[in-house]
Amino acid sequence: MANRADKFAFLSMQAPASYVAGLGRGASGFTTRSDIGPARESGKMVEAVSDLPKEEEYDPDQFQDPENETGLFAGMVYEQDDEEADRIYDAVDREMDERRRARREAAEKAAHAAHLAANPKIQTQFADLKRQLSVVSDAEWQALPEVGNLTGKRRKKNMQNDRSYAVPDSVLIGARDKNQYETSLDEGQMEGGIVTPANSGTITNLVEIGQARDKVLSLKLDQLSGTVSAAGTSSTIDPKGYLTDLNSVVLKSDAEIGDIKKARALLDSVIRTNPKHAPGWIAAARVEEVAGRMVAARKIIAQGCDNCPRAEDVWLEAARLNVNADAKVILANAVQQLSTSVKIWLKAMELETVTKAKKRVLRKAIEYIPNSVKLWKEAVNLEDNPDDARILLARAVEVIPSSVELWLALARLETPENAKKVINKARKTIPTSHEIWIAAGRLQEQQGTPAADVDKLIAKGVHDLRAAGAILSREQWLKEAERVEAEGSPLTTGAIVKATVHQDVEEEDRFAVWTEDADACVERGSIETARAILAYALKVFPDRPRLWRKAADLEKSHGTADALQAILATAVRYCKRAEVLWLMSAKEYWRAGDVASARRVLGDAFAANPDSEMVWLAAVKLEAENGQIENARKLLNRAREQASTEGIWMKSAVFERQHGDPAEALETVTEALAKFPSFDKLHMIKGQILHARGDIPGAREAYAKGVKAAPHSVPLWILASRLEEEAKVTIKARALLEKARQLNPKNSELWAETVKVEERAGSQTQAKTMLARALQECPTSGLLWSMSIWMEPRPSRKTRSVDALKKSGDDPVIIVTVARLFWGERKLDKARQWFHRAAHANKDLGDSWAWWYKFECEAGTKEQQEAVVEQCVAAEPHHSPTWQAVSKDLKNQGKKIPEILKLVALELR
């Protein structure tokens, strides 16, 4: 108890002098009216607070960077030792950072991967589903429901179902009395009858109402019509066509009306702030025209004419917006303001409907603007009499001597003698005009002047132009040559090319540049220009067979047979060792039916190339095609003795086989294999002969020796595989193809044959597996992609074809496949376009032509079928699987290309 008393003893003690109750909690001393006496003074309170311990203040400069020269070492001198120390520490820091970088980056990568694994992105979660979208068909896309917010609809529907309303009594009473009938009169009806008698009111006259309506409409029309204003504008309208115009008014949407209002307000501000701005008045009038307010548009453009009398566009716009009669008045006022405006005069001429009035307007215009070429040309064009036009042009060239067009027009109207004088005078007046020199050349050509004289004239013109400083580039001259060719002057075209094609071309680049120019001209259809370029190039390079062949191809495609023979005859005279040129010449004679000339050409070719395999084979073919079998056999015997090449031996074996002597063919090919054991075609011929005899083991042995001697011959491997497959040894066929793929990797033909083997064996699943492997190894093969497309279900073939086109580009096989897809969908026009594209992508592929012909036989006309046959004959295809199989069949020996085309079309499936 005593302790407890000591514990609270401080309560009876006197407080210290500086004590303030609650000061630690933020309280302060205060003085009340009742405590004036014993209360402290305010000064002592400040002293009491000041005696409390203060917190240490924060110095913002205490963590100052030492490198800022304001810290601890601000007064120190930065010496060389300090710089070296800093450099060493920096190197140490970089080395430590480099040592830790790999671990740090690995740790960061692992942390990032862990974070992504724990918190995957939405994109990552749906990546597999997005990949599966590539195989969604069109039908599945169409079956997808439309996305919409059904929450509000469902809520409204539920609310409508839950609500209930009280039906008013009036509705119930009305429903009750709706079908009741009154059988008695009320009191008023019984006493006085009908309250409003019929004779007390007025009778409605519908005829008078119609007449009044017509009167009001006519008054409105009269108000709208008026006289022509001073500016030439008028608000007149056509009363007869008023209602028709109302029917043709196009209704505007709210958005369009809003745009028109905005444009109207904006342009109104423009013309108010700057009334001399002509485009603003034109734009404001056109806005009203678009809005269908023609009267307002005419008023605005009339104000524009008043404010901008020197702007011809405003006057032309006013004439356009008004009817013909008012437009004439407007342009008459415009001429008073702008008497030298050619556009206004031409517009005024266009408004006239009578030729005589047009001539009067143009002659008046020429009085004001005598140096306008346009006005003179229009005036000349209006003249029906050539003599009057000649007089006008003679006056025109006197007034405007610098106009080349007027000089040339005058020369065209003159007689040949006078035209020559006119052109000479024009040439002296305008020495820098190349058009005049070209016109002079054309004039001479039209008069029947020899080509040499035209060449001299154009060469002189080019020289004089260069002397006068009028230098045209080679490209400009070639464009002029093409223009002259289009106008029908081939001699002048050739003269221009001869005089200018050598300009600005380095000596070492001439051949490449000239061939490129010729090709470009052919693509643009300028055949004469291309012919002239090649002719000049052949004079410079007469020993280039490639150039002669290009010229021959040009004549073959766009020239005559005589011109082609002339080119080839000149070509073989300069290039005697060019076998291709000799053969082309002989072939052209043979096609024309001149077998004797063809034999003569081949004889000359033998003399120039005694050991040429191509010449020997061409001679054999010529004799065989003309039924001279013994002569062809003798030629082959001589060729084997003199030339003795593998091609000649192969042709000998094929010749004997085609003409019904397989024993002799087998003997010949056996002898040839002794000389050329690595020539794969000899092995193939031997195997085919033995196979045709029924000697399967012998054929197997022949193919085995062949693939061993020529392991990279793909057709040989395929023949060996098909032999085993025909012998019902599919396992061995697969093994042969697998070995062939190992020796010839990334070969699409071997993979395609592998897939076909599986399909013929009935293993569709294995075929798809092999095709997938094939596409991985040969991703750009059109043949494999075509097989992949046909393996797909019908709905997904189109998607697959898009992928195939992206991967394989313009492969003809894929293009034919796409065309067949369009054909199956009965999109005939698209199918025809794609067949045409496929056939011309590679003209040597016969199957493309056969598919096109088959399509035209089913969906085209007789003319379209004949067009395909003609193009195929011109292309002379030799390759493609079905084409080669049909054309090399012994039954089809000697048949022409049209017959082969029809047979191939029947074989295609």
RAFENFEN-V859892 format. One line per field, one symbol per residue. phi: phi as a letter, one per 20 degrees, with the letter a starting at -180 (. if undefined). psi: psi as a letter, one per 40 degrees, with the letter a starting at -180 (. if undefined). burial: + if it has 9 or more other C-alpha atoms within 8 Angstrom, else -. A space follows every 10 residues. Layout:
phi: ???
psi: ???
burial: ???
This chain:
phi: .ffffffdff feeefffefc fmffenecfb cdfedfffff efffffffff fffefffeef efdffffemc efdfeeeeef ffffffffff fffffffffe fgffffffff ffffffffcf fffffdffff ffffdfefff ffffffebee ffffffffff fefbceffff ffffffefde dedceeffff edmffdffee deefdfffff ffffffffff ffffeaefef fnebdfceff effffffefe feffffffff ffffffffff fffcfeefgf ffffffffff fndfffffff ffffffecfd dfffffffff fdffffffff ffffffecfd efffffffff ffddffffff fffffffecf defgffffff ffeeegffff fffffffffc feefffffff ffeefgffff fffffffffc fdefffffff ffffffenfg ffffffffff fffffffene ddffffffff ffffffencf ffffffffec feflcfffdf ffffffffff fffeneffff fffffffffe cfddffffff ffffffecdd ffffffffff fffecfeeff ffffffffff ffneffffff fffffffecf deffffffff fffffeneff ffffffffff feeldfffff ffffffffdn cfffffffff ffffecfeef ffffffffff fffnefffff ffffffffec fdefgfffff ffffffemdf ffffffffff fffcfldfff ffffffgfff enefffffff ffffffecfd efffffffff effgfeffff fffffffeme ffffffffff ffffemefff fffffffffe fbfeefffff fffffffedd efffffffff ffffflfcdo gffffffeff fdfneefgff gfffffffc
psi: dddddddfde deihiidehh heddeeiiii hidefdceii iddddddddd eihiihihhe edfihdeeee bdfdeihhad dddddddddd ddddddddde dddddddddd ddddddddgi iddddedddd deeeehiddd ddehiihihe dddddddddd ddiiihhidd ddddddedei hheiiidddd deahdhided aihhhddddd dddddddddd ddddiaihid eeiifiihdd eddddddehh hiiddddddd dddddddddd dddgeehddd dddddddddd eegddddddd dddddddgee hddddddddd eiiddddddd dddddddgee hddddddddd diehdddddd ddddddddge fhdddddddd dehdhddddd dddddddddg eehddddddd ddeiiddddd dddddddddg eehddddddd ddddddefii dddddddddd dddddddeeg hiiddddddd ddddddefgd ddddddddee deifhideed dddddddddd dddeegdddd dddddddddd geehdddddd dddddddeai dddddddddd deddgdegdd dddddddddd deegdddddd ddddddddgd fhdddddddd dddddeegdd dddddddddd dddfiddddd ddddddddff gddddddddd dddddgeehd dddddddddd ddeegddddd dddddddddg eehddddddd ddddddefgd dddddddddd dddgifhddd dddddddddd eegddddddd dddddddgee hdddddddde eiiddedddd dddddddebf hddddddddd ddddefgddd ddddddddde dgeehddddd ddddddddea iddddddddd dddddgieai dddddddehd deheiidddd dddddddh.
burial: ---------- ---------- -------+-- --------+- ---++--+-- ---------- ---+-+---+ +--------- --+------- ---------- ---------- ----++---+ ---------- ------+--- ---------- ---------- ---------- -+-------- -------++- ---------- ---------- ---------- +--+++-+-- +++++----- -+-------- ------+--+ --++--++-+ +---+-++-+ +++++++++- --++-+++++ +++++--++- ++-++++++- ++---+++++ +-+++--+-- ++-++++++- ++----+++- +++-++--+- -++-++++++ --+----+++ -+++-++--+ +-++-+++++ +-++---+++ -++--++--+ +-++-+++++ +++++---+- +--++++++- ++-+++---+ ---+--++-- ++-++---++ ++++++++++ ++-------+ +-+++-+++- ++---+++++ ++++++++-- -+-++-+++- ++-+++--+- +-+++-+++- ++--++-++- ++++++++++ ---+--+++- ++--++--+- -++-++++++ ++++---+-- +++-++--++ --++-+-+++ ++++++++-- ++-+++-+++ -++-----++ -+++++++++ +---++-+++ -++++++-++ +-++-+++++ +++++---++ -+++-++--+ +--+--++-+ +++++++++- --+---++-+ +--++--+++ +++++++++- -+---++-++ +--++--+-- ++++++++++ +++---++-+ +++++++++- +-++++++++ +++++++--+ ---++--++- -++--+++++ -+++-++--- -++---++-+ +++++----
